[in-house]
Amino acid sequence: MREDDTPEIGMGVTARYATDREAFTVVEILGPRKIVIQRDKATLTSGDIRKNAQVYDIQPDPDGEKRTLSLRKTGQWLQVGDATSDPSVTYVIGYRREYYDPEF
């Protein structure tokens, strides 16, 4: 799914921090360009976070951290309040991925 596709409640979201990834779920639609996401619970089921082979069981977490995102003119989903010019975290709507780069 592309970053400009329309989000729906229950849809997966991946937060991208350089090479690391964190899984979220869309929990609220505030408008056509604004959503609320919530951090999923990711449990390492095989592999090792000190190696590239990582497999996670990802489940919604009703107590997970919530973030409000907005779709910017650049086509990026960013957390409300983050600068468009140099975001430290970007979000991709449509899939969930959990990954921690062992090189950092």
Backbone as XML, in Angstrom:
<?xml version="1.0"?>
<chain id="A" units="angstrom">
  <residue number="1" name="MET">
    <atom name="N" x="0.836" y="-1.179" z="0.000"/>
    <atom name="CA" x="0.000" y="0.000" z="0.000"/>
    <atom name="C" x="0.885" y="1.248" z="0.000"/>
  </residue>
  <residue number="2" name="ARG">
    <atom name="N" x="0.484" y="2.243" z="-0.765"/>
    <atom name="CA" x="1.223" y="3.492" z="-0.832"/>
    <atom name="C" x="0.890" y="4.376" z="0.360"/>
  </residue>
  <residue number="3" name="GLU">
    <atom name="N" x="1.757" y="5.335" z="0.639"/>
    <atom name="CA" x="1.573" y="6.221" z="1.792"/>
    <atom name="C" x="0.374" y="7.142" z="1.643"/>
  </residue>
  <residue number="4" name="ASP">
    <atom name="N" x="-0.141" y="7.310" z="0.422"/>
    <atom name="CA" x="-1.254" y="8.241" z="0.236"/>
    <atom name="C" x="-2.597" y="7.515" z="0.196"/>
  </residue>
  <residue number="5" name="ASP">
    <atom name="N" x="-2.643" y="6.190" z="0.449"/>
    <atom name="CA" x="-3.904" y="5.471" z="0.468"/>
    <atom name="C" x="-4.710" y="5.862" z="1.707"/>
  </residue>
  <residue number="6" name="THR">
    <atom name="N" x="-6.010" y="5.742" z="1.613"/>
    <atom name="CA" x="-6.906" y="6.144" z="2.679"/>
    <atom name="C" x="-6.848" y="5.154" z="3.840"/>
  </residue>
  <residue number="7" name="PRO">
    <atom name="N" x="-6.528" y="5.622" z="5.036"/>
    <atom name="CA" x="-6.479" y="4.725" z="6.198"/>
    <atom name="C" x="-7.871" y="4.349" z="6.674"/>
  </residue>
  <residue number="8" name="GLU">
    <atom name="N" x="-7.962" y="3.168" z="7.301"/>
    <atom name="CA" x="-9.199" y="2.683" z="7.891"/>
    <atom name="C" x="-8.884" y="2.173" z="9.292"/>
  </residue>
  <residue number="9" name="ILE">
    <atom name="N" x="-9.874" y="2.200" z="10.171"/>
    <atom name="CA" x="-9.685" y="1.673" z="11.520"/>
    <atom name="C" x="-9.300" y="0.201" z="11.429"/>
  </residue>
  <residue number="10" name="GLY">
    <atom name="N" x="-8.275" y="-0.174" z="12.197"/>
    <atom name="CA" x="-7.782" y="-1.543" z="12.203"/>
    <atom name="C" x="-6.625" y="-1.775" z="11.251"/>
  </residue>
  <residue number="11" name="MET">
    <atom name="N" x="-6.362" y="-0.824" z="10.375"/>
    <atom name="CA" x="-5.280" y="-0.947" z="9.406"/>
    <atom name="C" x="-3.925" y="-0.828" z="10.102"/>
  </residue>
  <residue number="12" name="GLY">
    <atom name="N" x="-2.947" y="-1.564" z="9.618"/>
    <atom name="CA" x="-1.607" y="-1.512" z="10.173"/>
    <atom name="C" x="-0.856" y="-0.258" z="9.770"/>
  </residue>
  <residue number="13" name="VAL">
    <atom name="N" x="0.081" y="0.128" z="10.621"/>
    <atom name="CA" x="0.941" y="1.291" z="10.384"/>
    <atom name="C" x="2.341" y="0.911" z="10.854"/>
  </residue>
  <residue number="14" name="THR">
    <atom name="N" x="3.348" y="1.321" z="10.098"/>
    <atom name="CA" x="4.734" y="1.100" z="10.502"/>
    <atom name="C" x="5.429" y="2.430" z="10.697"/>
  </residue>
  <residue number="15" name="ALA">
    <atom name="N" x="5.981" y="2.621" z="11.894"/>
    <atom name="CA" x="6.810" y="3.797" z="12.174"/>
    <atom name="C" x="8.224" y="3.461" z="11.742"/>
  </residue>
  <residue number="16" name="ARG">
    <atom name="N" x="8.828" y="4.353" z="10.953"/>
    <atom name="CA" x="10.186" y="4.124" z="10.458"/>
    <atom name="C" x="11.144" y="5.122" z="11.095"/>
  </residue>
  <residue number="17" name="TYR">
    <atom name="N" x="12.100" y="4.578" z="11.856"/>
    <atom name="CA" x="13.153" y="5.364" z="12.501"/>
    <atom name="C" x="14.453" y="4.932" z="11.832"/>
  </residue>
  <residue number="18" name="ALA">
    <atom name="N" x="14.952" y="5.651" z="10.878"/>
    <atom name="CA" x="16.144" y="5.228" z="10.138"/>
    <atom name="C" x="15.951" y="3.774" z="9.702"/>
  </residue>
  <residue number="19" name="THR">
    <atom name="N" x="16.636" y="2.811" z="10.333"/>
    <atom name="CA" x="16.496" y="1.417" z="9.921"/>
    <atom name="C" x="15.593" y="0.602" z="10.845"/>
  </residue>
  <residue number="20" name="ASP">
    <atom name="N" x="15.207" y="1.128" z="11.993"/>
    <atom name="CA" x="14.311" y="0.413" z="12.903"/>
    <atom name="C" x="12.856" y="0.621" z="12.492"/>
  </residue>
  <residue number="21" name="ARG">
    <atom name="N" x="12.004" y="-0.327" z="12.904"/>
    <atom name="CA" x="10.580" y="-0.260" z="12.597"/>
    <atom name="C" x="9.775" y="-0.623" z="13.845"/>
  </residue>
  <residue number="22" name="GLU">
    <atom name="N" x="8.600" y="0.031" z="14.005"/>
    <atom name="CA" x="7.678" y="-0.292" z="15.091"/>
    <atom name="C" x="6.262" y="-0.380" z="14.538"/>
  </residue>
  <residue number="23" name="ALA">
    <atom name="N" x="5.488" y="-1.345" z="15.054"/>
    <atom name="CA" x="4.140" y="-1.603" z="14.563"/>
    <atom name="C" x="3.083" y="-0.844" z="15.362"/>
  </residue>
  <residue number="24" name="PHE">
    <atom name="N" x="2.110" y="-0.314" z="14.631"/>
    <atom name="CA" x="0.971" y="0.410" z="15.192"/>
    <atom name="C" x="-0.299" y="-0.014" z="14.463"/>
  </residue>
  <residue number="25" name="THR">
    <atom name="N" x="-1.450" y="0.388" z="15.017"/>
    <atom name="CA" x="-2.746" y="0.156" z="14.397"/>
    <atom name="C" x="-3.526" y="1.468" z="14.373"/>
  </residue>
  <residue number="26" name="VAL">
    <atom name="N" x="-4.245" y="1.726" z="13.275"/>
    <atom name="CA" x="-5.134" y="2.888" z="13.198"/>
    <atom name="C" x="-6.322" y="2.609" z="14.121"/>
  </residue>
  <residue number="27" name="VAL">
    <atom name="N" x="-6.561" y="3.521" z="15.087"/>
    <atom name="CA" x="-7.662" y="3.338" z="16.039"/>
    <atom name="C" x="-8.742" y="4.407" z="15.927"/>
  </residue>
  <residue number="28" name="GLU">
    <atom name="N" x="-8.445" y="5.494" z="15.207"/>
    <atom name="CA" x="-9.436" y="6.561" z="15.071"/>
    <atom name="C" x="-9.133" y="7.379" z="13.826"/>
  </residue>
  <residue number="29" name="ILE">
    <atom name="N" x="-10.191" y="7.766" z="13.115"/>
    <atom name="CA" x="-10.072" y="8.643" z="11.955"/>
    <atom name="C" x="-10.615" y="10.001" z="12.381"/>
  </residue>
  <residue number="30" name="LEU">
    <atom name="N" x="-9.752" y="11.012" z="12.391"/>
    <atom name="CA" x="-10.174" y="12.357" z="12.804"/>
    <atom name="C" x="-10.579" y="13.218" z="11.619"/>
  </residue>
  <residue number="31" name="GLY">
    <atom name="N" x="-10.251" y="12.788" z="10.433"/>
    <atom name="CA" x="-10.566" y="13.517" z="9.214"/>
    <atom name="C" x="-9.826" y="12.871" z="8.055"/>
  </residue>
  <residue number="32" name="PRO">
    <atom name="N" x="-9.978" y="13.401" z="6.853"/>
    <atom name="CA" x="-9.333" y="12.778" z="5.686"/>
    <atom name="C" x="-7.809" y="12.838" z="5.730"/>
  </residue>
  <residue number="33" name="ARG">
    <atom name="N" x="-7.254" y="13.735" z="6.541"/>
    <atom name="CA" x="-5.801" y="13.877" z="6.606"/>
    <atom name="C" x="-5.256" y="13.772" z="8.032"/>
  </residue>
  <residue number="34" name="LYS">
    <atom name="N" x="-6.065" y="13.229" z="8.944"/>
    <atom name="CA" x="-5.613" y="13.125" z="10.334"/>
    <atom name="C" x="-6.178" y="11.846" z="10.965"/>
  </residue>
  <residue number="35" name="ILE">
    <atom name="N" x="-5.274" y="11.078" z="11.617"/>
    <atom name="CA" x="-5.657" y="9.817" z="12.237"/>
    <atom name="C" x="-4.973" y="9.673" z="13.599"/>
  </residue>
  <residue number="36" name="VAL">
    <atom name="N" x="-5.482" y="8.742" z="14.405"/>
    <atom name="CA" x="-4.846" y="8.371" z="15.662"/>
    <atom name="C" x="-4.410" y="6.914" z="15.511"/>
  </residue>
  <residue number="37" name="ILE">
    <atom name="N" x="-3.160" y="6.647" z="15.882"/>
    <atom name="CA" x="-2.640" y="5.293" z="15.847"/>
    <atom name="C" x="-2.254" y="4.881" z="17.263"/>
  </residue>
  <residue number="38" name="GLN">
    <atom name="N" x="-2.177" y="3.568" z="17.489"/>
    <atom name="CA" x="-1.819" y="3.058" z="18.809"/>
    <atom name="C" x="-0.762" y="1.971" z="18.649"/>
  </residue>
  <residue number="39" name="ARG">
    <atom name="N" x="0.238" y="2.016" z="19.536"/>
    <atom name="CA" x="1.363" y="1.072" z="19.507"/>
    <atom name="C" x="0.867" y="-0.341" z="19.742"/>
  </residue>
  <residue number="40" name="ASP">
    <atom name="N" x="1.302" y="-1.257" z="18.904"/>
    <atom name="CA" x="0.960" y="-2.665" z="19.049"/>
    <atom name="C" x="1.928" y="-3.347" z="20.006"/>
  </residue>
  <residue number="41" name="LYS">
    <atom name="N" x="1.522" y="-4.505" z="20.497"/>
    <atom name="CA" x="2.405" y="-5.330" z="21.304"/>
    <atom name="C" x="3.126" y="-6.278" z="20.351"/>
  </residue>
  <residue number="42" name="ALA">
    <atom name="N" x="4.445" y="-6.200" z="20.339"/>
    <atom name="CA" x="5.255" y="-7.041" z="19.457"/>
    <atom name="C" x="6.110" y="-7.956" z="20.320"/>
  </residue>
  <residue number="43" name="THR">
    <atom name="N" x="5.911" y="-9.254" z="20.142"/>
    <atom name="CA" x="6.646" y="-10.254" z="20.909"/>
    <atom name="C" x="7.563" y="-11.013" z="19.960"/>
  </residue>
  <residue number="44" name="LEU">
    <atom name="N" x="8.844" y="-11.008" z="20.258"/>
    <atom name="CA" x="9.811" y="-11.744" z="19.449"/>
    <atom name="C" x="9.530" y="-13.237" z="19.610"/>
  </residue>
  <residue number="45" name="THR">
    <atom name="N" x="9.196" y="-13.921" z="18.503"/>
    <atom name="CA" x="8.855" y="-15.346" z="18.568"/>
    <atom name="C" x="9.987" y="-16.237" z="18.067"/>
  </residue>
  <residue number="46" name="SER">
    <atom name="N" x="10.844" y="-15.700" z="17.226"/>
    <atom name="CA" x="12.034" y="-16.448" z="16.808"/>
    <atom name="C" x="13.077" y="-15.456" z="16.330"/>
  </residue>
  <residue number="47" name="GLY">
    <atom name="N" x="14.300" y="-15.925" z="16.339"/>
    <atom name="CA" x="15.394" y="-15.055" z="15.951"/>
    <atom name="C" x="15.981" y="-14.358" z="17.158"/>
  </residue>
  <residue number="48" name="ASP">
    <atom name="N" x="16.717" y="-13.297" z="16.889"/>
    <atom name="CA" x="17.484" y="-12.613" z="17.927"/>
    <atom name="C" x="17.608" y="-11.151" z="17.522"/>
  </residue>
  <residue number="49" name="ILE">
    <atom name="N" x="17.345" y="-10.228" z="18.452"/>
    <atom name="CA" x="17.447" y="-8.804" z="18.099"/>
    <atom name="C" x="18.887" y="-8.376" z="17.862"/>
  </residue>
  <residue number="50" name="ARG">
    <atom name="N" x="19.839" y="-9.229" z="18.201"/>
    <atom name="CA" x="21.241" y="-8.920" z="17.912"/>
    <atom name="C" x="21.646" y="-9.422" z="16.525"/>
  </residue>
  <residue number="51" name="LYS">
    <atom name="N" x="20.686" y="-10.010" z="15.803"/>
    <atom name="CA" x="20.916" y="-10.511" z="14.449"/>
    <atom name="C" x="19.776" y="-10.047" z="13.562"/>
  </residue>
  <residue number="52" name="ASN">
    <atom name="N" x="19.936" y="-10.161" z="12.270"/>
    <atom name="CA" x="18.894" y="-9.703" z="11.351"/>
    <atom name="C" x="17.663" y="-10.591" z="11.320"/>
  </residue>
  <residue number="53" name="ALA">
    <atom name="N" x="17.778" y="-11.846" z="11.695"/>
    <atom name="CA" x="16.644" y="-12.774" z="11.641"/>
    <atom name="C" x="15.734" y="-12.542" z="12.846"/>
  </residue>
  <residue number="54" name="GLN">
    <atom name="N" x="14.671" y="-11.771" z="12.649"/>
    <atom name="CA" x="13.728" y="-11.461" z="13.724"/>
    <atom name="C" x="12.312" y="-11.729" z="13.223"/>
  </residue>
  <residue number="55" name="VAL">
    <atom name="N" x="11.548" y="-12.502" z="13.985"/>
    <atom name="CA" x="10.148" y="-12.758" z="13.669"/>
    <atom name="C" x="9.325" y="-12.363" z="14.895"/>
  </residue>
  <residue number="56" name="TYR">
    <atom name="N" x="8.323" y="-11.534" z="14.671"/>
    <atom name="CA" x="7.500" y="-11.021" z="15.767"/>
    <atom name="C" x="6.047" y="-11.439" z="15.612"/>
  </residue>
  <residue number="57" name="ASP">
    <atom name="N" x="5.398" y="-11.705" z="16.742"/>
    <atom name="CA" x="3.953" y="-11.830" z="16.803"/>
    <atom name="C" x="3.456" y="-10.436" z="17.170"/>
  </residue>
  <residue number="58" name="ILE">
    <atom name="N" x="2.636" y="-9.847" z="16.325"/>
    <atom name="CA" x="2.174" y="-8.477" z="16.539"/>
    <atom name="C" x="0.674" y="-8.500" z="16.793"/>
  </residue>
  <residue number="59" name="GLN">
    <atom name="N" x="0.275" y="-7.939" z="17.933"/>
    <atom name="CA" x="-1.130" y="-7.895" z="18.337"/>
    <atom name="C" x="-1.484" y="-6.480" z="18.771"/>
  </residue>
  <residue number="60" name="PRO">
    <atom name="N" x="-2.736" y="-6.050" z="18.547"/>
    <atom name="CA" x="-3.155" y="-4.749" z="19.062"/>
    <atom name="C" x="-2.995" y="-4.708" z="20.585"/>
  </residue>
  <residue number="61" name="ASP">
    <atom name="N" x="-2.646" y="-3.537" z="21.099"/>
    <atom name="CA" x="-2.467" y="-3.352" z="22.538"/>
    <atom name="C" x="-3.370" y="-2.202" z="22.983"/>
  </residue>
  <residue number="62" name="PRO">
    <atom name="N" x="-4.480" y="-2.498" z="23.665"/>
    <atom name="CA" x="-5.397" y="-1.420" z="24.075"/>
    <atom name="C" x="-4.762" y="-0.416" z="25.034"/>
  </residue>
  <residue number="63" name="ASP">
    <atom name="N" x="-3.625" y="-0.773" z="25.626"/>
    <atom name="CA" x="-2.925" y="0.145" z="26.521"/>
    <atom name="C" x="-1.712" y="0.788" z="25.857"/>
  </residue>
  <residue number="64" name="GLY">
    <atom name="N" x="-1.525" y="0.542" z="24.570"/>
    <atom name="CA" x="-0.363" y="1.073" z="23.858"/>
    <atom name="C" x="-0.405" y="2.591" z="23.698"/>
  </residue>
  <residue number="65" name="GLU">
    <atom name="N" x="0.761" y="3.159" z="23.506"/>
    <atom name="CA" x="0.898" y="4.610" z="23.301"/>
    <atom name="C" x="0.122" y="5.042" z="22.063"/>
  </residue>
  <residue number="66" name="LYS">
    <atom name="N" x="-0.579" y="6.161" z="22.174"/>
    <atom name="CA" x="-1.315" y="6.723" z="21.032"/>
    <atom name="C" x="-0.556" y="7.915" z="20.468"/>
  </residue>
  <residue number="67" name="ARG">
    <atom name="N" x="-0.623" y="8.045" z="19.146"/>
    <atom name="CA" x="-0.029" y="9.185" z="18.446"/>
    <atom name="C" x="-1.017" y="9.686" z="17.405"/>
  </residue>
  <residue number="68" name="THR">
    <atom name="N" x="-1.054" y="11.001" z="17.221"/>
    <atom name="CA" x="-1.894" y="11.597" z="16.186"/>
    <atom name="C" x="-1.004" y="11.938" z="15.002"/>
  </residue>
  <residue number="69" name="LEU">
    <atom name="N" x="-1.421" y="11.464" z="13.817"/>
    <atom name="CA" x="-0.665" y="11.711" z="12.589"/>
    <atom name="C" x="-1.469" y="12.584" z="11.643"/>
  </residue>
  <residue number="70" name="SER">
    <atom name="N" x="-0.746" y="13.315" z="10.808"/>
    <atom name="CA" x="-1.398" y="14.072" z="9.750"/>
    <atom name="C" x="-0.675" y="13.814" z="8.441"/>
  </residue>
  <residue number="71" name="LEU">
    <atom name="N" x="-1.449" y="13.832" z="7.360"/>
    <atom name="CA" x="-0.901" y="13.653" z="6.023"/>
    <atom name="C" x="-0.467" y="15.017" z="5.513"/>
  </residue>
  <residue number="72" name="ARG">
    <atom name="N" x="0.812" y="15.136" z="5.211"/>
    <atom name="CA" x="1.360" y="16.418" z="4.782"/>
    <atom name="C" x="1.298" y="16.573" z="3.264"/>
  </residue>
  <residue number="73" name="LYS">
    <atom name="N" x="1.521" y="17.776" z="2.788"/>
    <atom name="CA" x="1.517" y="18.062" z="1.352"/>
    <atom name="C" x="2.574" y="17.251" z="0.614"/>
  </residue>
  <residue number="74" name="THR">
    <atom name="N" x="3.620" y="16.839" z="1.334"/>
    <atom name="CA" x="4.691" y="16.031" z="0.736"/>
    <atom name="C" x="4.257" y="14.588" z="0.500"/>
  </residue>
  <residue number="75" name="GLY">
    <atom name="N" x="3.074" y="14.211" z="1.018"/>
    <atom name="CA" x="2.593" y="12.842" z="0.895"/>
    <atom name="C" x="3.027" y="11.966" z="2.053"/>
  </residue>
  <residue number="76" name="GLN">
    <atom name="N" x="3.726" y="12.541" z="3.031"/>
    <atom name="CA" x="4.184" y="11.777" z="4.189"/>
    <atom name="C" x="3.183" y="11.876" z="5.333"/>
  </residue>
  <residue number="77" name="TRP">
    <atom name="N" x="3.018" y="10.760" z="6.036"/>
    <atom name="CA" x="2.291" y="10.771" z="7.291"/>
    <atom name="C" x="3.305" y="11.035" z="8.388"/>
  </residue>
  <residue number="78" name="LEU">
    <atom name="N" x="3.082" y="12.091" z="9.166"/>
    <atom name="CA" x="3.989" y="12.463" z="10.253"/>
    <atom name="C" x="3.179" y="12.734" z="11.513"/>
  </residue>
  <residue number="79" name="GLN">
    <atom name="N" x="3.847" y="12.621" z="12.654"/>
    <atom name="CA" x="3.192" y="12.929" z="13.916"/>
    <atom name="C" x="2.903" y="14.426" z="13.966"/>
  </residue>
  <residue number="80" name="VAL">
    <atom name="N" x="1.721" y="14.772" z="14.461"/>
    <atom name="CA" x="1.345" y="16.181" z="14.584"/>
    <atom name="C" x="2.397" y="16.887" z="15.428"/>
  </residue>
  <residue number="81" name="GLY">
    <atom name="N" x="2.898" y="18.001" z="14.922"/>
    <atom name="CA" x="3.919" y="18.776" z="15.607"/>
    <atom name="C" x="5.324" y="18.543" z="15.066"/>
  </residue>
  <residue number="82" name="ASP">
    <atom name="N" x="5.533" y="17.424" z="14.329"/>
    <atom name="CA" x="6.858" y="17.157" z="13.752"/>
    <atom name="C" x="7.069" y="17.983" z="12.488"/>
  </residue>
  <residue number="83" name="ALA">
    <atom name="N" x="8.302" y="18.398" z="12.272"/>
    <atom name="CA" x="8.650" y="19.197" z="11.092"/>
    <atom name="C" x="8.647" y="18.342" z="9.837"/>
  </residue>
  <residue number="84" name="THR">
    <atom name="N" x="8.102" y="18.879" z="8.770"/>
    <atom name="CA" x="8.087" y="18.188" z="7.487"/>
    <atom name="C" x="9.471" y="18.159" z="6.863"/>
  </residue>
  <residue number="85" name="SER">
    <atom name="N" x="10.271" y="19.183" z="7.119"/>
    <atom name="CA" x="11.564" y="19.316" z="6.447"/>
    <atom name="C" x="12.581" y="18.257" z="6.847"/>
  </residue>
  <residue number="86" name="ASP">
    <atom name="N" x="12.536" y="17.775" z="8.089"/>
    <atom name="CA" x="13.524" y="16.795" z="8.536"/>
    <atom name="C" x="12.926" y="15.891" z="9.609"/>
  </residue>
  <residue number="87" name="PRO">
    <atom name="N" x="11.956" y="15.049" z="9.220"/>
    <atom name="CA" x="11.305" y="14.217" z="10.234"/>
    <atom name="C" x="12.229" y="13.103" z="10.725"/>
  </residue>
  <residue number="88" name="SER">
    <atom name="N" x="12.205" y="12.857" z="12.031"/>
    <atom name="CA" x="13.000" y="11.759" z="12.586"/>
    <atom name="C" x="12.246" y="10.438" z="12.473"/>
  </residue>
  <residue number="89" name="VAL">
    <atom name="N" x="10.928" y="10.518" z="12.360"/>
    <atom name="CA" x="10.097" y="9.326" z="12.215"/>
    <atom name="C" x="9.083" y="9.587" z="11.107"/>
  </residue>
  <residue number="90" name="THR">
    <atom name="N" x="8.963" y="8.631" z="10.185"/>
    <atom name="CA" x="7.904" y="8.684" z="9.182"/>
    <atom name="C" x="7.044" y="7.437" z="9.353"/>
  </residue>
  <residue number="91" name="TYR">
    <atom name="N" x="5.837" y="7.494" z="8.824"/>
    <atom name="CA" x="4.876" y="6.412" z="9.021"/>
    <atom name="C" x="4.359" y="5.940" z="7.677"/>
  </residue>
  <residue number="92" name="VAL">
    <atom name="N" x="4.223" y="4.622" z="7.552"/>
    <atom name="CA" x="3.655" y="4.026" z="6.350"/>
    <atom name="C" x="2.354" y="3.344" z="6.752"/>
  </residue>
  <residue number="93" name="ILE">
    <atom name="N" x="1.281" y="3.743" z="6.089"/>
    <atom name="CA" x="-0.033" y="3.198" z="6.365"/>
    <atom name="C" x="-0.236" y="1.951" z="5.503"/>
  </residue>
  <residue number="94" name="GLY">
    <atom name="N" x="-0.755" y="0.883" z="6.097"/>
    <atom name="CA" x="-1.124" y="-0.286" z="5.311"/>
    <atom name="C" x="-0.410" y="-1.568" z="5.677"/>
  </residue>
  <residue number="95" name="TYR">
    <atom name="N" x="0.620" y="-1.497" z="6.483"/>
    <atom name="CA" x="1.254" y="-2.731" z="6.944"/>
    <atom name="C" x="1.944" y="-2.496" z="8.273"/>
  </residue>
  <residue number="96" name="ARG">
    <atom name="N" x="2.144" y="-3.598" z="9.011"/>
    <atom name="CA" x="2.827" y="-3.550" z="10.310"/>
    <atom name="C" x="4.167" y="-4.242" z="10.177"/>
  </residue>
  <residue number="97" name="ARG">
    <atom name="N" x="5.185" y="-3.623" z="10.742"/>
    <atom name="CA" x="6.514" y="-4.241" z="10.728"/>
    <atom name="C" x="7.216" y="-3.861" z="12.016"/>
  </residue>
  <residue number="98" name="GLU">
    <atom name="N" x="7.850" y="-4.827" z="12.627"/>
    <atom name="CA" x="8.660" y="-4.608" z="13.822"/>
    <atom name="C" x="10.059" y="-5.093" z="13.473"/>
  </residue>
  <residue number="99" name="TYR">
    <atom name="N" x="11.048" y="-4.273" z="13.716"/>
    <atom name="CA" x="12.434" y="-4.655" z="13.399"/>
    <atom name="C" x="13.381" y="-3.711" z="14.130"/>
  </residue>
  <residue number="100" name="TYR">
    <atom name="N" x="14.428" y="-4.284" z="14.697"/>
    <atom name="CA" x="15.456" y="-3.480" z="15.341"/>
    <atom name="C" x="16.792" y="-3.832" z="14.704"/>
  </residue>
  <residue number="101" name="ASP">
    <atom name="N" x="17.443" y="-2.845" z="14.151"/>
    <atom name="CA" x="18.704" y="-3.047" z="13.454"/>
    <atom name="C" x="19.808" y="-3.398" z="14.453"/>
  </residue>
  <residue number="102" name="PRO">
    <atom name="N" x="20.400" y="-4.571" z="14.322"/>
    <atom name="CA" x="21.426" y="-4.976" z="15.279"/>
    <atom name="C" x="22.729" y="-4.178" z="15.160"/>
  </residue>
  <residue number="103" name="GLU">
    <atom name="N" x="22.852" y="-3.388" z="14.129"/>
    <atom name="CA" x="24.081" y="-2.609" z="13.926"/>
    <atom name="C" x="24.121" y="-1.325" z="14.741"/>
  </residue>
  <residue number="104" name="PHE">
    <atom name="N" x="22.973" y="-0.951" z="15.366"/>
    <atom name="CA" x="22.912" y="0.298" z="16.127"/>
    <atom name="C" x="22.753" y="0.042" z="17.598"/>
  </residue>
</chain>
